[in-house]
Amino acid sequence: MVDGDKPLVWLEGEVKTPPFSALARIEAGTLLRRLQRGEKLGMPCSRPMPSIGSRCHELRIRDQQHNWRIVYRIDSDVIVILAIFAKKSGTTPQQIITTCQNRLTAYDELV
């Protein structure tokens, strides 16, 4: 990490092979690194997730077998990773949204 880069705070999950393919893991790492450097990502790499909370987004990573999602929030000093999951339908499952909201509430109470 370079001075000025935002650290990643992992509340859940990890990016490793398996279950990610090696190429998907590299893509995820590259996108997370761009976020750490302050780059604003848009479609098709990332999309806002206002249903979870303000400043929340999901990284979109296509893999051979899965469409991976990494849900994150951009804070002024860190990137908070809320969830990593394989998306199997056109909408984000309500359970993922609720879990991410609960993790944010617990995190915000600690900081």
C-alpha positions in Angstrom: 0.0 0.0 0.0 1.2 3.5 -0.9 0.9 6.5 1.5 -2.5 8.1 0.9 -4.2 4.8 -0.1 -7.2 3.8 1.8 -6.9 0.6 3.7 -9.5 -2.2 3.3 -11.5 -3.1 6.3 -12.9 -6.7 5.8 -16.1 -7.3 7.8 -16.8 -10.5 5.9 -15.3 -12.7 3.2 -12.1 -13.1 1.4 -11.0 -13.3 -2.3 -9.1 -16.5 -2.9 -8.8 -19.4 -5.4 -11.0 -21.4 -5.1 -13.8 -20.5 -5.1 -12.7 -17.5 -7.4 -10.9 -18.5 -10.5 -7.3 -17.1 -10.7 -8.4 -14.6 -13.3 -11.4 -13.4 -11.2 -9.2 -13.1 -8.1 -6.8 -10.9 -10.0 -9.7 -8.8 -11.4 -11.1 -8.4 -7.9 -7.7 -7.4 -6.5 -7.2 -4.9 -9.3 -10.6 -3.3 -8.7 -10.1 -3.1 -5.0 -6.6 -1.5 -5.5 -8.2 1.1 -7.8 -10.7 1.9 -5.0 -7.9 2.2 -2.5 -6.2 4.8 -4.7 -9.4 6.9 -4.7 -10.6 6.1 -8.2 -14.4 6.3 -8.7 -15.6 3.1 -10.5 -18.8 3.0 -12.5 -20.6 0.4 -14.7 -19.8 -2.2 -15.7 -17.2 -2.7 -12.9 -19.3 -1.2 -10.0 -22.8 0.1 -9.3 -24.3 2.0 -6.4 -26.3 0.0 -3.8 -28.5 2.7 -2.1 -30.7 -0.1 -0.8 -27.9 -1.0 1.6 -26.8 2.6 2.5 -25.2 5.8 1.4 -21.7 5.4 -0.2 -22.4 1.6 -0.7 -21.6 -0.1 -4.0 -21.0 -3.6 -5.4 -18.1 -4.6 -7.5 -19.2 -6.9 -10.4 -16.8 -9.6 -11.3 -17.6 -12.2 -14.0 -16.1 -15.6 -13.5 -16.3 -18.8 -15.5 -18.9 -20.3 -13.3 -20.2 -17.4 -11.2 -21.0 -13.7 -11.2 -19.3 -12.5 -8.0 -20.3 -9.4 -6.1 -18.2 -7.6 -3.5 -20.3 -5.2 -1.5 -18.4 -2.2 -0.1 -18.8 1.2 1.3 -16.4 4.1 0.7 -15.6 6.0 3.8 -13.3 9.1 4.0 -10.5 7.0 5.5 -11.2 3.3 4.5 -13.0 1.0 2.1 -15.3 -1.2 4.2 -15.9 -4.7 2.7 -19.4 -5.9 3.7 -20.0 -9.1 1.8 -18.8 -11.3 -1.0 -21.2 -13.6 -2.7 -22.0 -15.4 -6.0 -25.0 -13.6 -7.6 -27.4 -16.1 -9.0 -30.4 -13.9 -10.0 -31.1 -10.5 -11.4 -31.6 -8.9 -8.0 -29.5 -8.9 -4.8 -31.1 -11.2 -2.2 -32.9 -9.4 0.6 -30.8 -11.5 3.1 -27.6 -10.0 1.7 -29.0 -6.5 1.9 -30.1 -7.0 5.5 -26.9 -8.6 6.5 -24.8 -5.8 5.0 -27.0 -3.2 6.8 -26.5 -5.0 10.1 -22.8 -5.2 9.6 -22.6 -1.5 8.9 -24.6 -0.6 12.0 -22.3 -2.7 14.1 -19.2 -1.3 12.5 -20.4 2.3 12.8 -21.0 1.8 16.5 -17.4 0.7 17.0 -15.7 3.5 15.1 
